[in-house]
Amino acid sequence: MRGFSRFLVATLCGIVIAAGVHIAAILAAPYLADQDAFTKVQTTLTADKAQIIGAPGGENTWLPRPDPAVAVATCAFDLRNGPMRIAARTGSLPLSFSFHKESGGVFFAVTDRAAVRGELEIVAMTARQLDEARAAEDENDPSRDVRIVSPERQGFVIVRVAAPSPSLRPQAEEAAKAVSCTAEQDA
């Protein structure tokens, strides 16, 4: 009986250690990956317009399972030099923005339903930049900007424009490419 209990304890210890290693590997994978989403879109940091990463039809993209009816574009941002303004003119095609942290995960999303007079503008900034912008604001003429606070200094915006029919795919791609991503120096 003594040999069996030692075997049982050794087996249970092995299972617990294996489970711990497995969980640690899963949790560490995003931090150890060298081709994560931010790395792939980092080249768009200096672009003033969104860059297409998935055209409607799903050709020429690194996305794992692209939607053939959606144009996907991206802008990377680095808030160390100031806030980032993302702006788009809305039209007949559904448009959405999703803001992602560098380390992964969405922290804000909005659709064209939030547009005012056909324009959708969001200013991404750090908490400190928001405090500075509020302090510099004129009480009698407050800013009408939609400001969001990014939990990290770097991240990216994914722009999606849906094309309900194949004939609208070129229009969806043009709408995605027309999204403006500009760094603001004094906000």
Z-matrix of the N, CA and C atoms (Angstrom, degrees):
N
C 1 1.440
C 2 1.529 1 111.37
N 3 1.309 2 115.04 1 -32.34
C 4 1.441 3 120.08 2 -179.03
C 5 1.529 4 111.81 3 -64.77
N 6 1.306 5 117.84 4 -40.22
C 7 1.467 6 122.39 5 178.73
C 8 1.526 7 111.68 6 -64.99
N 9 1.335 8 115.70 7 -38.39
C 10 1.462 9 119.97 8 179.88
C 11 1.526 10 111.23 9 -66.95
N 12 1.327 11 118.52 10 -40.75
C 13 1.466 12 121.02 11 -179.75
C 14 1.532 13 110.66 12 -67.00
N 15 1.332 14 117.94 13 -35.85
C 16 1.472 15 120.47 14 175.94
C 17 1.532 16 110.12 15 -65.24
N 18 1.319 17 115.18 16 -42.00
C 19 1.468 18 119.59 17 178.32
C 20 1.536 19 110.38 18 -62.13
N 21 1.317 20 117.02 19 -43.13
C 22 1.458 21 122.32 20 -179.75
C 23 1.532 22 111.22 21 -63.50
N 24 1.332 23 117.22 22 -44.48
C 25 1.469 24 121.53 23 178.51
C 26 1.530 25 110.24 24 -64.06
N 27 1.310 26 117.60 25 -44.05
C 28 1.467 27 121.27 26 179.47
C 29 1.535 28 110.80 27 -62.96
N 30 1.317 29 116.80 28 -41.27
C 31 1.470 30 121.07 29 179.07
C 32 1.524 31 110.39 30 -64.85
N 33 1.313 32 117.91 31 -45.29
C 34 1.469 33 121.16 32 179.16
C 35 1.531 34 111.33 33 -63.27
N 36 1.329 35 116.93 34 -40.40
C 37 1.470 36 120.32 35 177.51
C 38 1.532 37 110.13 36 -62.59
N 39 1.315 38 116.79 37 -42.56
C 40 1.467 39 121.06 38 178.48
C 41 1.515 40 111.73 39 -61.99
N 42 1.320 41 116.89 40 -41.88
C 43 1.462 42 120.89 41 179.40
C 44 1.532 43 110.86 42 -65.48
N 45 1.330 44 117.48 43 -43.01
C 46 1.466 45 121.15 44 179.22
C 47 1.529 46 110.59 45 -63.73
N 48 1.332 47 117.50 46 -43.92
C 49 1.473 48 120.70 47 179.28
C 50 1.522 49 110.57 48 -64.71
N 51 1.326 50 118.14 49 -42.89
C 52 1.464 51 121.82 50 179.02
C 53 1.528 52 111.00 51 -62.71
N 54 1.327 53 117.10 52 -41.49
C 55 1.461 54 120.45 53 178.69
C 56 1.533 55 110.51 54 -64.54
N 57 1.321 56 116.87 55 -41.27
C 58 1.466 57 120.63 56 178.73
C 59 1.518 58 111.85 57 -63.25
N 60 1.323 59 117.60 58 -44.27
C 61 1.465 60 121.55 59 178.61
C 62 1.531 61 109.89 60 -63.39
N 63 1.313 62 116.70 61 -42.06
C 64 1.461 63 121.30 62 179.99
C 65 1.532 64 110.89 63 -61.72
N 66 1.303 65 118.02 64 -47.08
C 67 1.467 66 122.01 65 179.57
C 68 1.524 67 110.41 66 -64.31
N 69 1.320 68 117.71 67 -42.48
C 70 1.472 69 120.80 68 178.82
C 71 1.529 70 110.88 69 -62.36
N 72 1.317 71 117.86 70 -40.15
C 73 1.467 72 121.18 71 179.28
C 74 1.526 73 111.10 72 -64.57
N 75 1.312 74 117.12 73 -40.86
C 76 1.468 75 120.66 74 179.54
C 77 1.520 76 110.69 75 -66.26
N 78 1.317 77 117.84 76 -42.82
C 79 1.455 78 121.04 77 -179.21
C 80 1.529 79 112.78 78 -71.47
N 81 1.313 80 117.99 79 -29.03
C 82 1.463 81 121.51 80 -178.42
C 83 1.526 82 112.61 81 -85.24
N 84 1.315 83 119.08 82 -18.63
C 85 1.468 84 121.91 83 -174.76
C 86 1.532 85 113.68 84 -54.70
N 87 1.334 86 120.69 85 -46.16
C 88 1.475 87 118.49 86 -179.91
C 89 1.525 88 113.47 87 -63.15
N 90 1.311 89 117.71 88 -31.93
C 91 1.462 90 120.90 89 -179.32
C 92 1.524 91 112.14 90 -79.00
N 93 1.311 92 117.35 91 -24.81
C 94 1.458 93 121.67 92 -178.30
C 95 1.524 94 112.86 93 -95.14
N 96 1.313 95 117.56 94 -11.84
C 97 1.459 96 121.26 95 -178.21
C 98 1.524 97 109.80 96 -69.14
N 99 1.326 98 116.06 97 135.24
C 100 1.454 99 119.28 98 179.23
C 101 1.526 100 111.87 99 -98.36
N 102 1.297 101 118.91 100 -5.78
C 103 1.453 102 122.28 101 177.84
C 104 1.528 103 110.39 102 -124.97
N 105 1.315 104 115.49 103 51.15
C 106 1.459 105 119.26 104 177.15
C 107 1.526 106 109.15 105 -77.51
N 108 1.315 107 117.13 106 173.67
C 109 1.464 108 121.92 107 -175.79
C 110 1.525 109 111.61 108 -59.88
N 111 1.333 110 118.33 109 -43.50
C 112 1.461 111 119.94 110 -178.27
C 113 1.529 112 111.06 111 -62.95
N 114 1.302 113 117.74 112 -40.22
C 115 1.462 114 120.80 113 178.43
C 116 1.524 115 110.56 114 -61.12
N 117 1.312 116 116.57 115 -39.80
C 118 1.467 117 120.40 116 -179.19
C 119 1.521 118 112.69 117 -70.59
N 120 1.327 119 118.60 118 -31.26
C 121 1.467 120 120.52 119 -178.26
C 122 1.521 121 112.59 120 -98.79
N 123 1.302 122 118.26 121 -0.60
C 124 1.461 123 122.43 122 -177.31
C 125 1.530 124 111.78 123 -60.00
N 126 1.319 125 118.22 124 -25.68
C 127 1.464 126 120.70 125 179.36
C 128 1.519 127 112.28 126 -65.64
N 129 1.332 128 117.90 127 -15.39
C 130 1.466 129 120.89 128 -179.67
C 131 1.527 130 112.49 129 -87.95
N 132 1.335 131 118.24 130 4.24
C 133 1.476 132 121.03 131 -178.38
C 134 1.525 133 112.27 132 -57.92
N 135 1.308 134 117.95 133 -35.46
C 136 1.468 135 120.38 134 -176.17
C 137 1.524 136 113.04 135 -96.23
N 138 1.317 137 118.02 136 -2.10
C 139 1.468 138 120.61 137 -179.12
C 140 1.525 139 110.70 138 -79.51
N 141 1.333 140 115.77 139 144.47
C 142 1.465 141 120.75 140 177.23
C 143 1.518 142 112.21 141 -90.23
N 144 1.307 143 116.71 142 -12.03
C 145 1.464 144 122.31 143 179.92
C 146 1.517 145 108.81 144 -125.36
N 147 1.328 146 115.25 145 155.60
C 148 1.462 147 120.31 146 177.07
C 149 1.529 148 109.57 147 -64.31
N 150 1.314 149 116.19 148 144.40
C 151 1.456 150 122.29 149 -179.50
C 152 1.525 151 109.41 150 -106.94
N 153 1.312 152 116.92 151 132.31
C 154 1.464 153 121.83 152 -178.87
C 155 1.528 154 109.94 153 -68.41
N 156 1.327 155 116.21 154 128.53
C 157 1.471 156 120.81 155 173.80
C 158 1.519 157 111.03 156 -116.64
N 159 1.324 158 116.21 157 -11.66
C 160 1.463 159 120.97 158 177.62
C 161 1.516 160 109.71 159 -154.64
N 162 1.338 161 115.88 160 101.03
C 163 1.462 162 119.67 161 179.29
C 164 1.528 163 109.71 162 -77.10
N 165 1.325 164 116.89 163 154.95
C 166 1.466 165 118.20 164 175.67
C 167 1.524 166 109.28 165 -57.98
N 168 1.290 167 116.04 166 138.10
C 169 1.457 168 120.96 167 -175.48
C 170 1.514 169 110.77 168 107.19
N 171 1.329 170 117.03 169 -19.03
C 172 1.458 171 121.79 170 173.77
C 173 1.518 172 115.97 171 76.89
N 174 1.339 173 118.78 172 19.43
C 175 1.458 174 120.02 173 179.57
C 176 1.529 175 110.99 174 -95.73
N 177 1.321 176 115.84 175 155.61
C 178 1.466 177 123.27 176 175.47
C 179 1.520 178 113.49 177 52.06
N 180 1.300 179 116.45 178 59.81
C 181 1.462 180 120.73 179 179.91
C 182 1.519 181 109.87 180 -143.79
N 183 1.315 182 115.52 181 155.93
C 184 1.466 183 120.71 182 173.80
C 185 1.526 184 111.23 183 -96.95
N 186 1.336 185 116.95 184 -0.34
C 187 1.457 186 119.84 185 178.58
C 188 1.533 187 109.32 186 -65.57
N 189 1.328 188 117.85 187 139.31
C 190 1.470 189 119.93 188 -174.79
C 191 1.523 190 114.36 189 -65.98
N 192 1.308 191 118.41 190 -42.44
C 193 1.471 192 121.92 191 -179.91
C 194 1.532 193 108.61 192 -139.68
N 195 1.331 194 116.88 193 78.52
C 196 1.462 195 118.59 194 -176.26
C 197 1.528 196 111.94 195 -69.44
N 198 1.316 197 114.77 196 145.90
C 199 1.462 198 121.47 197 175.87
C 200 1.527 199 107.38 198 -82.37
N 201 1.314 200 118.56 199 122.11
C 202 1.469 201 120.05 200 -177.17
C 203 1.529 202 113.73 201 -67.93
N 204 1.311 203 118.73 202 -12.46
C 205 1.463 204 121.38 203 -178.81
C 206 1.523 205 112.81 204 -103.73
N 207 1.332 206 118.18 205 10.80
C 208 1.463 207 120.89 206 -175.88
C 209 1.530 208 110.77 207 -131.14
N 210 1.328 209 114.90 208 129.94
C 211 1.464 210 120.40 209 171.32
C 212 1.523 211 106.78 210 -87.47
N 213 1.323 212 116.91 211 130.01
C 214 1.461 213 122.14 212 -178.64
C 215 1.524 214 108.62 213 -119.00
N 216 1.323 215 115.71 214 125.67
C 217 1.467 216 121.42 215 177.10
C 218 1.521 217 107.91 216 -129.90
N 219 1.326 218 115.87 217 166.09
C 220 1.462 219 119.53 218 -177.87
C 221 1.518 220 111.59 219 -146.43
N 222 1.323 221 114.26 220 154.56
C 223 1.467 222 124.15 221 171.40
C 224 1.524 223 106.08 222 -134.38
N 225 1.295 224 116.94 223 127.87
C 226 1.464 225 119.98 224 172.58
C 227 1.523 226 107.69 225 -89.63
N 228 1.331 227 116.96 226 153.01
C 229 1.461 228 119.35 227 177.29
C 230 1.519 229 110.62 228 -135.38
N 231 1.328 230 113.61 229 150.70
C 232 1.452 231 122.84 230 175.69
C 233 1.520 232 106.01 231 -133.23
N 234 1.314 233 117.08 232 108.46
C 235 1.460 234 121.77 233 -173.14
C 236 1.520 235 113.35 234 -84.27
N 237 1.325 236 118.26 235 4.55
C 238 1.469 237 120.07 236 178.45
C 239 1.526 238 111.37 237 -66.11
N 240 1.346 239 117.20 238 -26.80
C 241 1.466 240 120.82 239 -178.46
C 242 1.522 241 112.76 240 -99.28
N 243 1.311 242 117.41 241 2.57
C 244 1.456 243 121.00 242 179.83
C 245 1.516 244 111.24 243 133.81
N 246 1.322 245 116.05 244 171.55
C 247 1.463 246 120.81 245 -179.58
C 248 1.526 247 112.23 246 -64.21
N 249 1.317 248 116.05 247 164.07
C 250 1.462 249 122.77 248 179.28
C 251 1.523 250 108.47 249 -120.83
N 252 1.335 251 117.02 250 128.10
C 253 1.465 252 122.64 251 178.31
C 254 1.522 253 108.53 252 -102.67
N 255 1.326 254 115.52 253 124.40
C 256 1.456 255 122.35 254 177.60
C 257 1.523 256 106.20 255 -114.20
N 258 1.332 257 116.66 256 122.00
C 259 1.460 258 120.65 257 -174.56
C 260 1.517 259 110.77 258 -135.34
N 261 1.325 260 115.40 259 145.17
C 262 1.461 261 121.36 260 177.80
C 263 1.512 262 109.55 261 -147.48
N 264 1.317 263 114.76 262 147.94
C 265 1.461 264 121.17 263 169.92
C 266 1.511 265 105.99 264 -92.23
N 267 1.306 266 115.79 265 130.39
C 268 1.459 267 119.08 266 -179.42
C 269 1.525 268 109.29 267 -90.84
N 270 1.303 269 114.37 268 158.19
C 271 1.460 270 120.48 269 -179.42
C 272 1.514 271 109.54 270 -144.71
N 273 1.301 272 114.70 271 -144.15
C 274 1.462 273 119.61 272 -176.83
C 275 1.525 274 112.76 273 -82.84
N 276 1.337 275 117.68 274 -16.25
C 277 1.461 276 120.42 275 -178.67
C 278 1.529 277 110.77 276 -93.17
N 279 1.328 278 117.80 277 139.01
C 280 1.475 279 120.95 278 178.67
C 281 1.536 280 110.90 279 -63.23
N 282 1.331 281 116.03 280 133.43
C 283 1.463 282 122.75 281 -177.86
C 284 1.522 283 108.73 282 -130.38
N 285 1.321 284 116.61 283 144.73
C 286 1.467 285 119.96 284 176.20
C 287 1.519 286 110.14 285 -145.57
N 288 1.339 287 114.80 286 152.13
C 289 1.461 288 122.92 287 172.91
C 290 1.518 289 107.09 288 -116.75
N 291 1.326 290 117.21 289 139.65
C 292 1.465 291 120.57 290 167.76
C 293 1.521 292 107.20 291 -130.96
N 294 1.317 293 115.81 292 129.27
C 295 1.457 294 123.08 293 -177.41
C 296 1.523 295 108.13 294 -98.97
N 297 1.345 296 116.02 295 128.32
C 298 1.462 297 122.29 296 -175.31
C 299 1.519 298 110.87 297 -120.32
N 300 1.321 299 116.31 298 144.13
C 301 1.460 300 121.71 299 174.14
C 302 1.529 301 108.45 300 -76.40
N 303 1.327 302 116.53 301 155.62
C 304 1.458 303 120.46 302 176.47
C 305 1.522 304 110.83 303 -59.16
N 306 1.316 305 116.67 304 -40.09
C 307 1.463 306 120.93 305 -177.23
C 308 1.527 307 112.65 306 -78.32
N 309 1.319 308 117.50 307 -2.34
C 310 1.457 309 121.19 308 177.78
C 311 1.509 310 111.62 309 108.98
N 312 1.280 311 115.78 310 148.87
C 313 1.455 312 121.73 311 177.94
C 314 1.510 313 112.64 312 102.53
N 315 1.306 314 115.86 313 142.27
C 316 1.459 315 123.15 314 178.82
C 317 1.531 316 109.12 315 -85.45
N 318 1.334 317 116.46 316 135.26
C 319 1.469 318 118.05 317 175.52
C 320 1.524 319 112.41 318 -115.77
N 321 1.330 320 118.44 319 -9.55
C 322 1.459 321 120.78 320 176.57
C 323 1.518 322 108.78 321 -162.09
N 324 1.307 323 117.04 322 144.03
C 325 1.463 324 122.08 323 176.30
C 326 1.521 325 108.99 324 -145.55
N 327 1.330 326 115.40 325 147.41
C 328 1.462 327 121.09 326 -179.27
C 329 1.526 328 108.13 327 -151.54
N 330 1.330 329 115.81 328 151.51
C 331 1.461 330 120.61 329 176.91
C 332 1.524 331 109.84 330 -115.29
N 333 1.318 332 115.21 331 174.76
C 334 1.456 333 120.37 332 179.79
C 335 1.524 334 112.96 333 -66.29
N 336 1.295 335 117.81 334 -9.86
C 337 1.466 336 121.20 335 176.68
C 338 1.530 337 111.18 336 -66.38
N 339 1.319 338 117.44 337 -18.47
C 340 1.463 339 121.73 338 178.78
C 341 1.523 340 112.32 339 -90.25
N 342 1.327 341 117.26 340 2.49
C 343 1.464 342 120.91 341 -178.34
C 344 1.522 343 111.23 342 -67.30
N 345 1.330 344 114.46 343 147.36
C 346 1.458 345 121.55 344 176.48
C 347 1.528 346 106.99 345 -116.57
N 348 1.329 347 115.54 346 120.51
C 349 1.472 348 122.38 347 -179.42
C 350 1.532 349 111.57 348 53.93
N 351 1.331 350 116.51 349 39.97
C 352 1.462 351 120.57 350 176.26
C 353 1.513 352 115.01 351 79.17
N 354 1.322 353 118.07 352 9.55
C 355 1.460 354 121.32 353 179.30
C 356 1.518 355 110.14 354 -125.63
N 357 1.312 356 114.34 355 137.43
C 358 1.458 357 121.56 356 176.94
C 359 1.524 358 107.34 357 -122.13
N 360 1.336 359 116.38 358 114.18
C 361 1.470 360 121.53 359 -178.93
C 362 1.512 361 109.83 360 -129.58
N 363 1.327 362 114.86 361 130.56
C 364 1.457 363 121.84 362 177.98
C 365 1.527 364 107.55 363 -129.36
N 366 1.324 365 116.93 364 138.01
C 367 1.458 366 121.37 365 175.20
C 368 1.531 367 107.57 366 -113.61
N 369 1.331 368 115.77 367 115.96
C 370 1.464 369 121.37 368 177.37
C 371 1.530 370 108.22 369 -92.19
N 372 1.337 371 115.94 370 134.67
C 373 1.464 372 120.32 371 -178.53
C 374 1.521 373 110.40 372 -154.67
N 375 1.315 374 114.65 373 167.17
C 376 1.459 375 120.19 374 175.51
C 377 1.527 376 108.17 375 -82.76
N 378 1.316 377 116.74 376 167.39
C 379 1.468 378 120.79 377 178.42
C 380 1.529 379 110.52 378 -61.11
N 381 1.313 380 117.02 379 -38.63
C 382 1.466 381 120.60 380 179.63
C 383 1.533 382 110.87 381 -65.45
N 384 1.336 383 116.74 382 -42.81
C 385 1.465 384 120.30 383 178.54
C 386 1.525 385 111.22 384 -64.14
N 387 1.320 386 116.74 385 -35.09
C 388 1.460 387 120.46 386 176.78
C 389 1.526 388 110.59 387 -64.64
N 390 1.322 389 116.99 388 -44.25
C 391 1.468 390 120.81 389 177.53
C 392 1.521 391 110.86 390 -60.52
N 393 1.337 392 117.44 391 -42.93
C 394 1.464 393 121.58 392 179.56
C 395 1.529 394 110.87 393 -64.99
N 396 1.322 395 117.03 394 -40.91
C 397 1.469 396 120.97 395 179.74
C 398 1.526 397 110.60 396 -65.04
N 399 1.314 398 116.44 397 -40.48
C 400 1.466 399 120.06 398 178.74
C 401 1.527 400 111.10 399 -66.48
N 402 1.329 401 116.56 400 -39.03
C 403 1.467 402 120.43 401 -179.74
C 404 1.525 403 111.25 402 -67.48
N 405 1.324 404 117.90 403 -32.85
C 406 1.459 405 121.61 404 -178.14
C 407 1.522 406 112.73 405 -85.24
N 408 1.312 407 117.47 406 -6.51
C 409 1.456 408 122.25 407 -176.12
C 410 1.521 409 111.94 408 -74.60
N 411 1.309 410 115.94 409 145.34
C 412 1.462 411 122.33 410 174.32
C 413 1.520 412 107.70 411 -82.29
N 414 1.329 413 117.56 412 126.21
C 415 1.468 414 121.86 413 -178.91
C 416 1.521 415 112.34 414 -59.80
N 417 1.332 416 116.57 415 -33.57
C 418 1.455 417 120.87 416 -177.65
C 419 1.532 418 112.74 417 -80.98
N 420 1.314 419 116.84 418 -16.99
C 421 1.462 420 120.98 419 -179.60
C 422 1.533 421 108.99 420 -136.85
N 423 1.335 422 117.82 421 72.59
C 424 1.467 423 119.88 422 -177.29
C 425 1.530 424 111.71 423 -68.83
N 426 1.304 425 115.09 424 155.05
C 427 1.457 426 121.23 425 179.65
C 428 1.524 427 110.18 426 -68.53
N 429 1.309 428 115.85 427 145.42
C 430 1.461 429 121.33 428 177.28
C 431 1.533 430 110.66 429 -102.59
N 432 1.310 431 116.24 430 8.95
C 433 1.466 432 120.54 431 179.69
C 434 1.521 433 110.88 432 -65.57
N 435 1.307 434 115.63 433 143.68
C 436 1.462 435 121.01 434 169.42
C 437 1.519 436 104.90 435 -88.92
N 438 1.310 437 115.90 436 112.10
C 439 1.463 438 121.42 437 -175.84
C 440 1.516 439 109.79 438 -107.32
N 441 1.317 440 115.35 439 134.44
C 442 1.461 441 119.82 440 175.04
C 443 1.515 442 108.67 441 -123.77
N 444 1.305 443 116.11 442 145.98
C 445 1.459 444 121.47 443 -179.58
C 446 1.523 445 108.35 444 -99.25
N 447 1.317 446 114.62 445 122.64
C 448 1.460 447 120.58 446 178.28
C 449 1.530 448 109.21 447 -85.54
N 450 1.329 449 117.58 448 133.92
C 451 1.461 450 119.90 449 179.08
C 452 1.531 451 112.97 450 -72.38
N 453 1.344 452 116.94 451 -15.37
C 454 1.465 453 122.04 452 178.16
C 455 1.520 454 108.82 453 -131.94
N 456 1.329 455 116.09 454 157.17
C 457 1.463 456 120.35 455 -178.11
C 458 1.526 457 112.88 456 -73.48
N 459 1.307 458 117.12 457 -25.27
C 460 1.452 459 120.35 458 179.47
C 461 1.517 460 110.12 459 -120.13
N 462 1.318 461 114.63 460 149.40
C 463 1.450 462 120.50 461 178.52
C 464 1.511 463 109.79 462 -178.27
N 465 1.308 464 116.34 463 -162.28
C 466 1.457 465 119.66 464 179.93
C 467 1.522 466 110.13 465 -153.99
N 468 1.318 467 114.28 466 158.57
C 469 1.455 468 122.62 467 178.89
C 470 1.524 469 107.21 468 -112.96
N 471 1.312 470 116.07 469 131.47
C 472 1.458 471 120.97 470 173.37
C 473 1.527 472 107.27 471 -103.10
N 474 1.315 473 115.71 472 126.28
C 475 1.463 474 122.75 473 178.54
C 476 1.524 475 106.88 474 -106.82
N 477 1.320 476 116.16 475 127.91
C 478 1.464 477 120.41 476 177.60
C 479 1.521 478 108.82 477 -123.34
N 480 1.341 479 115.77 478 130.64
C 481 1.458 480 121.82 479 175.61
C 482 1.521 481 106.61 480 -126.05
N 483 1.330 482 115.43 481 120.14
C 484 1.463 483 120.57 482 -177.20
C 485 1.522 484 110.94 483 -87.04
N 486 1.331 485 115.21 484 141.22
C 487 1.464 486 122.74 485 175.36
C 488 1.522 487 107.16 486 -115.53
N 489 1.325 488 118.21 487 100.35
C 490 1.463 489 120.49 488 -175.40
C 491 1.532 490 114.06 489 -61.03
N 492 1.329 491 117.46 490 -22.94
C 493 1.463 492 119.83 491 177.68
C 494 1.526 493 109.12 492 -134.86
N 495 1.337 494 117.63 493 154.71
C 496 1.474 495 120.24 494 -178.45
C 497 1.530 496 113.17 495 -57.94
N 498 1.317 497 118.40 496 -29.45
C 499 1.464 498 120.30 497 -179.67
C 500 1.529 499 112.43 498 -69.05
N 501 1.341 500 117.77 499 -18.14
C 502 1.468 501 121.75 500 -179.76
C 503 1.526 502 112.87 501 -94.72
N 504 1.325 503 117.82 502 0.92
C 505 1.470 504 120.38 503 -178.51
C 506 1.521 505 113.16 504 -59.28
N 507 1.340 506 120.59 505 -45.43
C 508 1.476 507 118.93 506 178.10
C 509 1.530 508 112.61 507 -61.47
N 510 1.336 509 116.79 508 -37.57
C 511 1.468 510 120.82 509 178.35
C 512 1.533 511 110.63 510 -65.52
N 513 1.323 512 117.10 511 -38.64
C 514 1.471 513 120.84 512 178.26
C 515 1.519 514 110.49 513 -65.46
N 516 1.323 515 117.26 514 -41.64
C 517 1.465 516 120.52 515 179.20
C 518 1.528 517 111.02 516 -64.33
N 519 1.325 518 117.48 517 -42.19
C 520 1.460 519 120.82 518 178.37
C 521 1.530 520 111.51 519 -64.43
N 522 1.317 521 116.85 520 -39.84
C 523 1.466 522 120.26 521 178.56
C 524 1.527 523 110.89 522 -64.36
N 525 1.330 524 117.01 523 -38.98
C 526 1.470 525 120.32 524 178.52
C 527 1.519 526 111.09 525 -67.76
N 528 1.328 527 117.89 526 -39.62
C 529 1.464 528 121.65 527 179.53
C 530 1.528 529 112.36 528 -70.72
N 531 1.325 530 117.55 529 -22.58
C 532 1.459 531 121.39 530 -177.16
C 533 1.527 532 113.24 531 -80.99
N 534 1.321 533 118.14 532 -6.87
C 535 1.470 534 120.74 533 179.79
C 536 1.528 535 108.89 534 -66.63
N 537 1.310 536 115.23 535 129.35
C 538 1.460 537 122.10 536 -178.05
C 539 1.526 538 110.45 537 -92.26
N 540 1.325 539 116.09 538 135.41
C 541 1.471 540 122.67 539 178.33
C 542 1.514 541 107.25 540 -131.21
N 543 1.315 542 117.56 541 98.38
C 544 1.452 543 120.42 542 -174.44
C 545 1.521 544 111.26 543 -124.53
N 546 1.317 545 114.90 544 140.12
C 547 1.477 546 120.34 545 177.19
C 548 1.526 547 107.51 546 -82.86
N 549 1.318 548 114.90 547 137.98
C 550 1.466 549 120.84 548 177.35
C 551 1.517 550 107.99 549 -103.17
N 552 1.303 551 116.15 550 130.34
C 553 1.453 552 120.13 551 -177.53
C 554 1.529 553 112.98 552 -85.57
N 555 1.319 554 117.76 553 -39.10
C 556 1.472 555 119.17 554 -177.33
C 557 1.512 556 109.60 555 -128.27
N 558 1.354 557 114.21 556 82.58
C 559 1.459 558 119.26 557 176.04
C 560 1.488 559 110.38 558 -113.09
